[in-house]
Amino acid sequence: MKRLLPYMSKYKAYAILTPILMVLEVATDIFIPFFMARIVDVGIKTQDIDYVIKTGMIMVGLALLGMFFGVLSAFCASRAGHGFASELRLETFKKVQSFSFGNLDDFSVSSLITRLTNDITTLGQVTVMSLRMGVRAPFMLMFALIMAITINAQLTMVFLVSIPLTIVLMGFVFKKAGPIFSKIQKQVDRLNSVIKENLTGIGVVKSFNRESFEEKRFAVANDALRDTALEAVSMIAFFMPIINIVIYATIIAVLWFGGQQVVQGILGQGSLISFITYITQVMISLMMLSMFSMQLLRGNASRKRVIEVWDTYSEITEIDNPITEVENGSIEFKNVSFKYPTSNTNVLNNINLAIQAGETIGIIGSTGSSKSTLVQLIPRLYDATEGEVLVGGHNVKDYSVKPLRDQVAFVLQKNTLFRGTLRDNMHWGNADATDAEIEVALRQASAWDFVSAFNDGLDHEVEENGDNFSGGQKQRLSIARALLKNPKIIILDDSTSAVDMSTDAKIQNTFATDLKDITTIIIGQRISSIQNSDRILVIHEGEIESIGTHDQLLLESEIYREINESQAKGVGVNE
């Protein structure tokens, strides 16, 4: 908890005030049975109506005061607990933002969502309970026990049996319940994973008529969560009746022995009533402590999952006094090899390549040949396992990550647009871009024709994931967004695969004429997308098989020639 408590600092006043108010509320609750005993033993016994009314008014006043303290403490606890949770959530989200691609490979998206929502919400709820129930129960237990001893120390001997028995029962349940709560959170992860996959791929699900299969898959995960939750509930359901039996047995014992003392004149009737009330408060406090401890167990499971995220550090680190400006768009790979953190096998082997600033490089190869992995080393989405990657004449590890990535624009095949307006999405490339600058970028990406057709233009709303745009439109908008960064290097990772060949040709022409000073790397599946590049790399099984112009590769590279012939036949068939 030492790691988490600093995030309470903004709400420290509420966190301090809540326990104070809870103690005041407990004090009012403790004195009410005392005055109730005085009404019976003094007022009623002497038939003093005025005494009964005055004492009754004091009890009412204490009850109202206790209610005031209780309501105020609930407000303060909520502000402190949920505010604390919001700070933890923000810190965890920041941590996730700092993750490298390798870190994100270690955590599933559904698990991170669960940790940011369910787990941190649980920590907020535990904080609220800690500030209220965690304070009320022990103070009520202590004060009620003191008052009971004050009334009749002999009768309090019943606690020598009931309290140790309750503690033993609590220890048994806690030992069993801890692993169950950890299991519940993992089941929530699994359920969220199924939901995410289904909703993300709902088009595929429907096109293959796999709704029934997905329903069964969801049912399996849902039932597993239900069964685990029922296991925890069953534990509590078994525990609570036993605690109630202990409470009622204690009250019966007090009534038996206390009743005898009343008959003998040793104990007043009012004192017996108040003693029973204090006994009940003691036992209820024990029950509250057990419920609170149950919640602590669940909170501890959530705490571990949040700390696990915090203790994950990106392997993408910066040196002291890093370079903050990229001089030019030259790129060089020196003996570069790479393997994913979870693998023992290289997916890139001994890559050596020099790219001049302003040069256009095409990359082609079979699926799984690690074309995308190669270019992801340039902006340090991953770091090379062996060798060096240089940009602007310097090792990418010598740069500050932000300016490096600002000068390396990356456009993926699967592009993401964010909810908002088109202007909002374009401002991701340059937050200060004017509408005129945005229009220029949209024209360069051959996107202005459909954007200008909207009645509201750049104010046109973008739905979640850009679902109100076609695949080709999203790719062109993403290219425009990248161009607004005014980068020295732009990487198009199969990012024109969804546009027609005519539009693709227009985009290539723009890059060749208007953007010729930008180093451009184009990963393509179509020969037509890369054939006009200054040089073309043929990647095969993580190695550079050939490099040259389109005409050279047709003569020298069997792989390139086969790709070209197969695509030429495909075009012929389509025609």
DRENMI-889520 format. One line per 8 residues: their letters; for each residue z, x, y negated of C-alpha. Coordinates in steps of 0.02 Angstrom, whole numbers, padded with zeros to 5 digits. Last residue first. Layout:
N
a) Z:X:Y; ...
//
This chain:
575
envgvgka) -03357:-00491:00399; -03193:-00492:00492; -03270:-00398:00638; -03344:-00268:00521; -03179:-00247:00430; -03091:-00222:00595; -03223:-00097:00651; -03194:00003:00492
qseniery) -03007:-00007:00521; -03025:00064:00697; -03144:00199:00636; -03029:00254:00495; -02876:00260:00606; -02972:00359:00738; -03035:00482:00607; -02861:00507:00538
ieselllq) -02792:00545:00712; -02937:00662:00754; -02910:00761:00595; -03039:00892:00541; -03201:00803:00498; -03136:00636:00435; -02991:00735:00363; -03105:00836:00251
dhtgisei) -03194:00682:00184; -03030:00594:00139; -02959:00750:00060; -02841:00867:00150; -02683:00879:00255; -02663:00872:00442; -02530:00845:00577; -02382:00855:00459
egehivli) -02233:00827:00574; -02113:00684:00609; -02206:00614:00759; -02375:00618:00671; -02395:00620:00482; -02570:00634:00410; -02555:00691:00230; -02693:00648:00106
rdsnqiss) -02743:00749:-00046; -02812:00706:-00218; -02800:00523:-00170; -02959:00418:-00167; -02940:00376:00018; -02763:00311:-00004; -02768:00121:-00013; -02940:00109:00072
irqgiiit) -02870:00197:00226; -02753:00050:00250; -02577:00078:00316; -02526:00163:00157; -02392:00276:00088; -02442:00320:-00090; -02362:00465:-00181; -02400:00477:-00366
tidkldta) -02354:00617:-00484; -02371:00539:-00655; -02490:00622:-00779; -02637:00518:-00712; -02554:00355:-00761; -02691:00272:-00865; -02841:00336:-00765; -02801:00365:-00580
ftnqikad) -02650:00250:-00578; -02750:00111:-00659; -02893:00137:-00536; -02774:00125:-00390; -02704:-00039:-00458; -02879:-00109:-00478; -02925:-00056:-00300; -02773:-00143:-00230
tsmdvast) -02821:-00300:-00325; -02992:-00297:-00241; -02919:-00255:-00072; -02804:-00406:-00073; -02618:-00383:-00102; -02485:-00389:00034; -02496:-00206:00087; -02486:-00146:-00092
sddliiik) -02310:-00073:-00078; -02341:00031:00077; -02207:00145:00007; -02272:00172:-00169; -02179:00324:-00238; -02184:00360:-00424; -02141:00528:-00499; -02120:00574:-00684
pnkllara) -02050:00403:-00718; -02079:00288:-00868; -01945:00172:-00799; -02060:00029:-00849; -02178:00086:-00711; -02050:00037:-00579; -02038:-00142:-00644; -02227:-00154:-00647
islrqkqg) -02235:-00096:-00466; -02103:-00225:-00419; -02201:-00363:-00506; -02356:-00311:-00408; -02261:-00314:-00243; -02181:-00482:-00282; -02352:-00555:-00322; -02423:-00492:-00158
gsfndgne) -02281:-00568:-00057; -02298:-00735:-00144; -02177:-00789:-00279; -02051:-00933:-00279; -01944:-00840:-00152; -01906:-00702:-00277; -01755:-00648:-00175; -01657:-00792:-00256
evehdlgd) -01770:-00887:-00375; -01855:-00808:-00524; -01863:-00918:-00679; -02010:-00900:-00799; -01947:-00833:-00965; -02080:-00697:-00959; -02214:-00830:-00975; -02142:-01004:-01003
nfasvfdw) -02305:-01095:-00972; -02344:-00979:-00828; -02526:-00919:-00826; -02476:-00759:-00916; -02377:-00706:-00762; -02527:-00737:-00647; -02649:-00625:-00741; -02514:-00505:-00799
asaqrlav) -02481:-00441:-00623; -02620:-00312:-00604; -02487:-00173:-00599; -02555:-00093:-00758; -02562:-00265:-00838; -02380:-00297:-00794; -02331:-00128:-00867; -02422:-00166:-01030
eieadtad) -02342:-00340:-01038; -02169:-00265:-01016; -02202:-00146:-01159; -02253:-00292:-01270; -02100:-00392:-01218; -01992:-00247:-01272; -01907:-00131:-01147; -01725:-00090:-01186
angwhmnd) -01655:-00119:-01011; -01796:-00018:-00934; -01842:-00037:-00752; -01709:-00168:-00717; -01768:-00247:-00879; -01920:-00310:-00784; -01808:-00421:-00679; -01725:-00497:-00832
rltgrflt) -01895:-00528:-00910; -01954:-00618:-00755; -01803:-00731:-00773; -01646:-00738:-00667; -01613:-00720:-00481; -01662:-00548:-00421; -01825:-00485:-00352; -01822:-00381:-00194
nkqlvfav) -01971:-00291:-00123; -02015:-00264:00058; -02152:-00133:00049; -02045:-00026:-00063; -02075:00037:-00239; -01977:00193:-00286; -01975:00268:-00460; -01918:00449:-00470
qdrlpkvs) -01869:00495:-00649; -01719:00378:-00657; -01674:00433:-00482; -01653:00612:-00540; -01564:00558:-00699; -01436:00461:-00594; -01409:00587:-00453; -01358:00734:-00562
ydkvnhgg) -01474:00870:-00504; -01435:01028:-00404; -01451:00935:-00238; -01633:00896:-00283; -01668:01083:-00275; -01756:01134:-00434; -01939:01170:-00475; -01972:00999:-00552
vlvegeta) -01917:00920:-00388; -01870:01031:-00241; -01824:00976:-00065; -01739:01113:00036; -01717:01157:00219; -01611:01075:00353; -01525:00906:00366; -01619:00844:00212
dylrpilq) -01516:00725:00107; -01546:00538:00111; -01578:00419:-00033; -01591:00585:-00120; -01733:00538:-00240; -01855:00651:-00142; -01777:00631:00031; -01835:00450:00039
vltskssg) -02014:00516:00037; -01999:00591:00210; -01903:00445:00284; -02043:00327:00233; -02173:00427:00330; -02059:00447:00480; -02194:00431:00617; -02120:00266:00671
tsgiigit) -02280:00167:00642; -02431:00282:00650; -02481:00392:00506; -02537:00391:00326; -02481:00476:00167; -02583:00485:00007; -02543:00610:-00128; -02592:00592:-00310
egaqialn) -02560:00747:-00415; -02483:00732:-00588; -02360:00874:-00558; -02416:00980:-00410; -02363:00941:-00233; -02307:01081:-00115; -02277:01045:00070; -02181:01122:00214
innlvntn) -02101:01003:00338; -02008:01089:00481; -01973:00936:00587; -01937:00759:00531; -01859:00630:00648; -01739:00759:00716; -01636:00705:00867; -01447:00700:00878
stpykfsv) -01433:00529:00797; -01297:00434:00705; -01311:00539:00547; -01501:00520:00544; -01602:00677:00575; -01700:00781:00451; -01800:00941:00444; -01869:01025:00289
nkfeisgn) -01941:01201:00298; -01971:01198:00110; -02031:01032:00038; -02095:01045:-00140; -02119:00916:-00277; -02190:00934:-00453; -02155:00789:-00570; -02094:00886:-00721
evetipnd) -01939:00948:-00809; -01813:00828:-00730; -01661:00822:-00844; -01476:00815:-00802; -01452:00973:-00699; -01279:00974:-00622; -01125:01051:-00704; -01017:01050:-00547
ietiesyt) -01117:00999:-00394; -01153:00817:-00351; -01125:00730:-00186; -01238:00627:-00072; -01131:00635:00087; -01057:00473:00027; -00874:00449:00063; -00798:00317:00175
dwveivrk) -00611:00310:00141; -00630:00162:00024; -00724:00062:00156; -00591:00098:00286; -00459:00055:00155; -00533:-00121:00148; -00529:-00141:00337; -00351:-00072:00349
rsangrll) -00292:-00192:00214; -00370:-00339:00306; -00270:-00300:00464; -00115:-00275:00357; -00144:-00443:00274; -00149:-00527:00444; 00015:-00444:00490; 00088:-00487:00320
qmsfmslm) 00042:-00669:00348; 00144:-00669:00507; 00286:-00583:00412; 00284:-00723:00284; 00293:-00853:00422; 00440:-00760:00500; 00525:-00740:00332; 00503:-00926:00298
mlsimvqt) 00583:-00964:00467; 00729:-00851:00425; 00745:-00935:00256; 00744:-01103:00346; 00889:-01039:00451; 00991:-00985:00300; 00949:-01142:00200; 01000:-01251:00348
iytifsil) 01166:-01160:00363; 01190:-01181:00175; 01160:-01368:00192; 01278:-01376:00341; 01411:-01288:00236; 01379:-01412:00093; 01412:-01558:00211; 01564:-01473:00287
sgqgligq) 01634:-01436:00114; 01609:-01617:00066; 01708:-01674:00219; 01849:-01553:00179; 01900:-01418:00302; 02073:-01381:00377; 02124:-01564:00385; 02131:-01565:00576
vvqqggfw) 01994:-01697:00582; 01889:-01591:00463; 01919:-01437:00569; 01860:-01532:00723; 01704:-01585:00630; 01671:-01404:00584; 01674:-01350:00765; 01556:-01486:00825
lvaiitay) 01454:-01504:00665; 01433:-01315:00654; 01376:-01306:00835; 01254:-01449:00807; 01185:-01360:00652; 01160:-01199:00751; 01075:-01292:00893; 00961:-01376:00764
iviniipm) 00910:-01209:00690; 00887:-01124:00860; 00784:-01271:00921; 00679:-01263:00763; 00648:-01077:00794; 00590:-01120:00971; 00477:-01256:00901; 00400:-01129:00779
ffaimsva) 00360:-00989:00902; 00248:-01080:01026; 00143:-01158:00888; 00135:-00987:00803; 00067:-00905:00959; -00048:-01053:00989; -00114:-01033:00812; -00157:-00851:00847
elatdrla) -00247:-00895:01009; -00328:-01041:00922; -00402:-00918:00795; -00470:-00812:00938; -00544:-00964:01023; -00622:-01027:00862; -00697:-00857:00821; -00772:-00845:00995
dnavafrk) -00834:-01024:00982; -00925:-00985:00820; -01005:-00828:00891; -01066:-00920:01047; -01115:-01075:00946; -01219:-00969:00827; -01318:-00897:00972; -01339:-01072:01043
eefsernf) -01399:-01139:00876; -01516:-00990:00860; -01595:-01030:01030; -01614:-01213:00983; -01697:-01168:00818; -01818:-01048:00903; -01976:-01147:00866; -02072:-00985:00839
skvvgigt) -02127:-01030:00663; -01955:-01103:00628; -01858:-00947:00673; -01984:-00835:00585; -01965:-00934:00424; -01776:-00935:00442; -01770:-00746:00449; -01646:-00717:00310
lnekivsn) -01551:-00877:00351; -01537:-00835:00536; -01496:-00651:00513; -01362:-00691:00384; -01283:-00829:00490; -01277:-00718:00645; -01200:-00575:00546; -01074:-00691:00466
lrdvqkqi) -01017:-00745:00639; -00999:-00564:00696; -00898:-00513:00544; -00786:-00667:00564; -00757:-00613:00745; -00707:-00441:00682; -00582:-00522:00563; -00509:-00627:00704
ksfipgak) -00487:-00473:00815; -00380:-00389:00683; -00274:-00548:00675; -00255:-00549:00865; -00202:-00366:00869; -00051:-00406:00757; 00001:-00570:00843; 00075:-00501:01004
kfvfgmlv) 00195:-00375:00928; 00235:-00496:00787; 00280:-00633:00910; 00404:-00525:01005; 00484:-00459:00845; 00505:-00636:00777; 00590:-00693:00937; 00711:-00546:00929
itlpisvl) 00748:-00584:00745; 00783:-00768:00785; 00904:-00722:00924; 00993:-00597:00809; 01012:-00736:00676; 01069:-00876:00794; 01204:-00786:00893; 01309:-00696:00761
fvmtlqan) 01260:-00837:00645; 01380:-00953:00737; 01521:-00842:00670; 01490:-00925:00501; 01614:-01059:00552; 01760:-00937:00540; 01713:-00880:00364; 01730:-01056:00295
itiamila) 01677:-01102:00118; 01659:-00925:00050; 01568:-00873:00210; 01443:-01014:00184; 01419:-00964:00001; 01385:-00784:00052; 01262:-00840:00187; 01172:-00952:00063
fmlmfpar) 01158:-00809:-00061; 01090:-00685:00068; 00967:-00803:00153; 00908:-00874:-00013; 00883:-00697:-00077; 00789:-00647:00082; 00677:-00804:00080; 00641:-00815:-00107
vgmrlsmv) 00577:-00637:-00128; 00446:-00629:00011; 00413:-00814:-00017; 00367:-00786:-00199; 00302:-00613:-00240; 00256:-00574:-00060; 00172:-00744:-00038; 00061:-00715:-00190
tvqgltti) 00022:-00539:-00129; -00020:-00604:00044; -00142:-00728:-00035; -00227:-00589:-00133; -00238:-00481:00024; -00316:-00628:00116; -00445:-00647:-00023; -00481:-00461:-00001
dntlrtil) -00516:-00484:00183; -00620:-00643:00166; -00730:-00589:00020; -00769:-00404:00001; -00722:-00365:00182; -00825:-00509:00248; -00976:-00459:00144; -00959:-00279:00205
ssvsfddl) -00955:-00339:00385; -01108:-00449:00360; -01205:-00302:00285; -01165:-00196:00438; -01073:-00035:00404; -01125:00136:00469; -01308:00122:00412; -01242:00086:00238
ngfsfsqv) -01158:00256:00239; -01322:00341:00285; -01415:00249:00147; -01290:00326:00027; -01139:00229:-00031; -01094:00228:-00216; -01129:00042:-00234; -01010:00009:-00088
kkftelrl) -00871:00097:-00183; -00906:-00006:-00338; -00894:-00164:-00232; -00728:-00103:-00162; -00661:-00072:-00338; -00718:-00243:-00397; -00643:-00330:-00245; -00479:-00237:-00267
esafghga) -00472:-00287:-00451; -00511:-00469:-00406; -00375:-00466:-00272; -00245:-00405:-00399; -00296:-00546:-00515; -00277:-00667:-00369; -00101:-00606:-00334; -00039:-00578:-00512
rsacfasl) -00109:-00738:-00587; -00056:-00838:-00435; 00119:-00762:-00438; 00138:-00802:-00623; 00088:-00984:-00598; 00198:-01005:-00444; 00343:-00925:-00538; 00322:-01048:-00681
vgffmgll) 00321:-01196:-00561; 00475:-01134:-00469; 00573:-01092:-00628; 00538:-01266:-00697; 00583:-01348:-00530; 00745:-01249:-00525; 00786:-01308:-00701; 00751:-01487:-00651
algvmimg) 00861:-01470:-00496; 00999:-01385:-00596; 00995:-01526:-00723; 01002:-01656:-00585; 01150:-01566:-00506; 01239:-01555:-00676; 01207:-01741:-00700; 01287:-01774:-00530
tkivydid) 01439:-01673:-00581; 01457:-01777:-00738; 01429:-01941:-00645; 01550:-01899:-00503; 01683:-01836:-00624; 01666:-01996:-00726; 01682:-02100:-00568; 01847:-02020:-00517
qtkigvdv) 01888:-02114:-00356; 02005:-01969:-00307; 01914:-01934:-00141; 01746:-01983:-00217; 01759:-01861:-00361; 01853:-01719:-00279; 01797:-01686:-00099; 01635:-01785:-00106
iramffpi) 01577:-01740:-00283; 01640:-01562:-00262; 01537:-01540:-00103; 01380:-01594:-00198; 01424:-01468:-00333; 01421:-01328:-00204; 01263:-01398:-00123; 01174:-01385:-00293
fidtavel) 01234:-01207:-00329; 01117:-01122:-00205; 00960:-01213:-00263; 00992:-01160:-00444; 01017:-00980:-00391; 00859:-00984:-00284; 00759:-01039:-00436; 00833:-00896:-00538
vmliptli) 00789:-00773:-00399; 00610:-00842:-00397; 00595:-00824:-00586; 00645:-00641:-00575; 00526:-00615:-00428; 00381:-00688:-00530; 00415:-00595:-00693; 00381:-00422:-00622
ayakyksm) 00213:-00467:-00544; 00163:-00567:-00699; 00201:-00418:-00812; 00112:-00299:-00693; -00051:-00397:-00697; -00162:-00260:-00768; -00066:-00131:-00665; -00092:-00220:-00498
ypllrkm) -00237:-00104:-00454; -00113:00040:-00446; -00032:-00050:-00295; -00180:-00028:-00176; -00172:00154:-00123; 00019:00151:-00115; 00000:00000:00000
//
